[in-house]
């Protein structure tokens, strides 16, 4: 699997993007790097340039950072002092085949991609990326729990809320460390799966009752679910780790008032394992770019 003949622009980002660059260089793609001027490392055959120098018409793909752009259309880079503008005009210059990639989107990017009609892929919406990412997320959660408790995970009572891609990995990881894990969900097939995993299932409707005897609560549900009345029922020493995307699913104001420690912990893969997190993105991107290249070859025949 090689990407010879593919021209890809990588615009901004953090340490994770270095893994993407490494992988695409290895696969022989032609790379235009924007926003990497402070990067000491030199990749052979790769050109660092400013956004004005990019030959947009020649691009097969544009890779934005995990967070995409800011709401006013700038791309941040930890390897450059200046944010990089990313505008509709630039995307309009690309050929119809050009695909844009980011981790997540926002209203600016959604609007821009709708207007330009280019194919747009949010990598973090994909099941494979979410499942791979759940591994460093679970490890980061273990780290947070160790840092913020004075008891072992082994033997402690942990409630995991949600049996999605993150919830399942988190529940399994804590169980493997010897914790007594119960998992809250609302779908009967999830309750069945929790039972199959050898863990204790409960319906989220019963959350208030179920938190009376726990030491740690890990939330993965991106809705307000750990409400004031739920927190009021928890033992005072309970630690809440909220993994759900901002603003989380916890009433943090009430937790603070009651003296229950509650922590919103976003972006753990990039914090605890930027190299692995970068490799996850790089591998999936390489696969998607390769499929694109194959399709183009088939269409030409
Ligand atoms: P997911 O696969 O969609 O799982 C979400 C779970 O929440 C599902 O089991 C879903 O159950 C449940 N849920 C959603 N809305 C609910 C509601 N109103 N009431 C009860 N249950 C509800 O998502 P994921 O990939 O596991 O990610 C979970 C969250 O973690 C997301 O917000 C994601 O952005 C975030 N995340 C954080 C980190 C980090 O480092 N902190 C890393 C990765 C992901 P149903 O199937 O019944 O809807």
Boltz pocket constraint, residues with backbone or C-beta under 6 A from the ligand:
constraints:
  - pocket:
      binder: B
      contacts: [[A, 130], [A, 133], [A, 134], [A, 137], [A, 161], [A, 162], [A, 163], [A, 164], [A, 165], [A, 166], [A, 167], [A, 185], [A, 186], [A, 187], [A, 204], [A, 220], [A, 221], [A, 222], [A, 223], [A, 225], [A, 242], [A, 243], [A, 244], [A, 245], [A, 265], [A, 266], [A, 267], [A, 268], [A, 269]]
      max_distance: 6.0
